[in-house]
Amino acid sequence: MTEAVTNWAGNITYAARRVHRPASVDELRRIVAGAARVRALGTGHSFNRLADTDGDLVSLAALPTAISIDPQSGTVTVGGGVRYGELAAHLHAHGYALHNLASLPHISVAGACATATHGSGRHNGNLATAVRAIELVTATGDLLRLDGSHADFAGAVVGLGGLGIVANLTLAIEPAFDVAQYVYHGLSHASLTDNWAQILDSGYSVSFFTSWTGPDIDQIWIKRRTDRDNPAVDVDAWGITAADGPRHPVPGRPAHNCTGQLGVTGAWHTRLPHFRLDFTPSSGAELQSEYLVPATTALAALDAVDRIRDVVAPVLQICEIRTVAADELWLSMNHRRDSVAIHFTWIADTAAVAPVMDALEQALAPYSPRPHWGKLFGVGPDELRGRYERWADFAELLARYDPAGTFGNDFLDRYFPR
Ligand SMILES: Cc1cc2nc3c(=O)[nH]c(=O)nc-3n(C[C@H](O)[C@H](O)[C@H](O)COP(=O)(O)OP(=O)(O)OC[C@H]3O[C@@H](n4cnc5c(N)ncnc54)[C@H](O)[C@@H]3O)c2cc1C
């Protein structure tokens, strides 16, 4: 089948000659074995050409939605085409939860883990840290299972689609929990600095939203677990006030697209994402970039953004600031460092955004930012290499698993040349 396929944002038209939607893992294996160049496509929510190929693009969306819970090991095994929204509903119906979710439930589990997609929470690793095993279709069409006992596992989980096509993932689960979500206004930048640690510790997941236009952080979203977080937080001390109704993080967008707020308790999967599965997430017409800096330098990095706010604000819809715990996954943006993620939802204008992104990357450079693999960035391989301890190990892994470059593409070949 030949068709023009674009990413969710519409800023990328994939260059693939053919698009496949196999209905079984065996069919997937045959497609991969017969392809010279092939890439997996998740739900296409990445903003750059990471998923692209000039050969065969394979979507796993038509594979059976296999979800299998193993209470003994506390894990769930899901097919590579499953989206978080479907998985979360299934888990909750059986009394289980994942430790965290991204801002939207629309994305595929395999695509999200391949780019170290994250939610927020000082003690919450990114979504890929829940992975306990992956089953890969390798370049020969063979199936290979890697679990935590395998020496290559920590390199393969955030694999950028370069080692093979993930047909199944096994993820850690925990008992289902409830969350109450609160939105506040009026946090001054001075209060943010003074009360940073206390605010971050006031919920399971905390997000700050700012348009970098006024004196205040526009909104703080605090998601509190009802089974462990203290509900009696003295927010008055921070000079903030509770929103008087539901809010959307992007100014002017409808709040009914968002998950329940106003402190109304709900199941974990109906509160941890900001956006509801049955509505358009975020603004819908946008580009995105995100830079993850060490938590220890986060306030200085935010000051650096503040200093160029007049450059940033005109092309910005909203900036979100979140926290992510350190992990051991080689290409995770959180590898061995507790991180603060500084995210930018830009206007949908590549030409206008590009020079601003460049200025932002220069401003943030002293803080060794790791750009989100699935979003727009300009940092080249020479600079980025030095920001990852296991960069060379990952390059070696790619060369060993895929010597002919079957899963390569321009993006991957630029950062990890053979
Ligand atoms: C509105 C919006 C909100 C977002 N919010 C967040 C957020 O809160 N936090 C965050 O961290 N990110 C966020 N993102 C970014 C998004 O989570 C990542 O880009 C993620 O990778 C998208 O998953 P996907 O299934 O669409 O993957 P795709 O974009 O389709 O693919 C991403 C990569 O994964 C690979 N891949 C996909 N499936 C497989 C497979 N089966 N086997 C091997 N490789 C595979 C692809 O080849 C590609 O390299 C957001 C994006 C959008 C559009």
Ligand as a Chemical Component Dictionary entry (heavy atoms), coordinates in Angstrom:
data_LIG
# 
_chem_comp.id                   LIG 
_chem_comp.type                 NON-POLYMER 
_chem_comp.pdbx_formal_charge   0 
_chem_comp.three_letter_code    LIG 
# 
loop_
_chem_comp_atom.comp_id 
_chem_comp_atom.atom_id 
_chem_comp_atom.alt_atom_id 
_chem_comp_atom.type_symbol 
_chem_comp_atom.charge 
_chem_comp_atom.model_Cartn_x 
_chem_comp_atom.model_Cartn_y 
_chem_comp_atom.model_Cartn_z 
_chem_comp_atom.pdbx_ordinal 
LIG C1  C1  C 0 0.090  16.407 22.127 1  
LIG C2  C2  C 0 1.351  15.710 22.558 2  
LIG C3  C3  C 0 1.648  15.619 23.912 3  
LIG C4  C4  C 0 2.826  14.983 24.320 4  
LIG N1  N1  N 0 3.058  14.862 25.674 5  
LIG C5  C5  C 0 4.196  14.274 26.086 6  
LIG C6  C6  C 0 4.459  14.126 27.472 7  
LIG O1  O1  O 0 3.643  14.436 28.337 8  
LIG N2  N2  N 0 5.665  13.598 27.838 9  
LIG C7  C7  C 0 6.600  13.230 26.932 10 
LIG O2  O2  O 0 7.684  12.783 27.334 11 
LIG N3  N3  N 0 6.338  13.271 25.598 12 
LIG C8  C8  C 0 5.164  13.785 25.171 13 
LIG N4  N4  N 0 4.894  13.840 23.831 14 
LIG C9  C9  C 0 5.844  13.224 22.894 15 
LIG C10 C10 C 0 5.483  11.762 22.643 16 
LIG O3  O3  O 0 5.177  11.098 23.844 17 
LIG C11 C11 C 0 6.649  11.007 22.003 18 
LIG O4  O4  O 0 6.980  11.616 20.806 19 
LIG C12 C12 C 0 6.339  9.521  21.778 20 
LIG O5  O5  O 0 7.473  8.891  21.244 21 
LIG C13 C13 C 0 5.159  9.332  20.852 22 
LIG O6  O6  O 0 4.794  7.985  20.807 23 
LIG P1  P1  P 0 4.236  7.399  19.425 24 
LIG O7  O7  O 0 3.581  6.095  19.712 25 
LIG O8  O8  O 0 3.419  8.408  18.738 26 
LIG O9  O9  O 0 5.598  7.151  18.667 27 
LIG P2  P2  P 0 6.022  7.597  17.181 28 
LIG O10 O10 O 0 6.135  9.072  17.155 29 
LIG O11 O11 O 0 5.148  6.956  16.194 30 
LIG O12 O12 O 0 7.475  6.953  17.130 31 
LIG C14 C14 C 0 8.473  7.378  18.006 32 
LIG C15 C15 C 0 9.682  6.440  17.903 33 
LIG O13 O13 O 0 9.312  5.172  18.424 34 
LIG C16 C16 C 0 9.605  4.166  17.468 35 
LIG N5  N5  N 0 8.610  3.106  17.615 36 
LIG C17 C17 C 0 7.278  3.206  17.601 37 
LIG N6  N6  N 0 6.736  1.995  17.748 38 
LIG C18 C18 C 0 7.752  1.116  17.851 39 
LIG C19 C19 C 0 7.836  -0.289 17.975 40 
LIG N7  N7  N 0 6.753  -1.070 18.056 41 
LIG N8  N8  N 0 9.074  -0.858 18.012 42 
LIG C20 C20 C 0 10.191 -0.096 17.930 43 
LIG N9  N9  N 0 10.161 1.226  17.802 44 
LIG C21 C21 C 0 8.953  1.820  17.766 45 
LIG C22 C22 C 0 9.519  4.865  16.124 46 
LIG O14 O14 O 0 10.259 4.174  15.136 47 
LIG C23 C23 C 0 10.158 6.180  16.479 48 
LIG O15 O15 O 0 11.529 6.055  16.469 49 
LIG C24 C24 C 0 3.728  14.439 23.373 50 
LIG C25 C25 C 0 3.413  14.525 22.006 51 
LIG C26 C26 C 0 2.232  15.141 21.612 52 
LIG C27 C27 C 0 1.887  15.201 20.161 53 
# 
loop_
_chem_comp_bond.comp_id 
_chem_comp_bond.atom_id_1 
_chem_comp_bond.atom_id_2 
_chem_comp_bond.value_order 
_chem_comp_bond.pdbx_ordinal 
LIG C1  C2  SING 1  
LIG C2  C3  SING 2  
LIG C2  C26 DOUB 3  
LIG C3  C4  DOUB 4  
LIG C4  N1  SING 5  
LIG C4  C24 SING 6  
LIG N1  C5  DOUB 7  
LIG C5  C6  SING 8  
LIG C5  C8  SING 9  
LIG C6  O1  DOUB 10 
LIG C6  N2  SING 11 
LIG N2  C7  SING 12 
LIG C7  O2  DOUB 13 
LIG C7  N3  SING 14 
LIG N3  C8  DOUB 15 
LIG C8  N4  SING 16 
LIG N4  C9  SING 17 
LIG N4  C24 SING 18 
LIG C9  C10 SING 19 
LIG C10 O3  SING 20 
LIG C10 C11 SING 21 
LIG C11 O4  SING 22 
LIG C11 C12 SING 23 
LIG C12 O5  SING 24 
LIG C12 C13 SING 25 
LIG C13 O6  SING 26 
LIG O6  P1  SING 27 
LIG P1  O7  DOUB 28 
LIG P1  O8  SING 29 
LIG P1  O9  SING 30 
LIG O9  P2  SING 31 
LIG P2  O10 DOUB 32 
LIG P2  O11 SING 33 
LIG P2  O12 SING 34 
LIG O12 C14 SING 35 
LIG C14 C15 SING 36 
LIG C15 O13 SING 37 
LIG C15 C23 SING 38 
LIG O13 C16 SING 39 
LIG C16 N5  SING 40 
LIG C16 C22 SING 41 
LIG N5  C17 SING 42 
LIG N5  C21 SING 43 
LIG C17 N6  DOUB 44 
LIG N6  C18 SING 45 
LIG C18 C19 SING 46 
LIG C18 C21 DOUB 47 
LIG C19 N7  SING 48 
LIG C19 N8  DOUB 49 
LIG N8  C20 SING 50 
LIG C20 N9  DOUB 51 
LIG N9  C21 SING 52 
LIG C22 O14 SING 53 
LIG C22 C23 SING 54 
LIG C23 O15 SING 55 
LIG C24 C25 DOUB 56 
LIG C25 C26 SING 57 
LIG C26 C27 SING 58 
# 
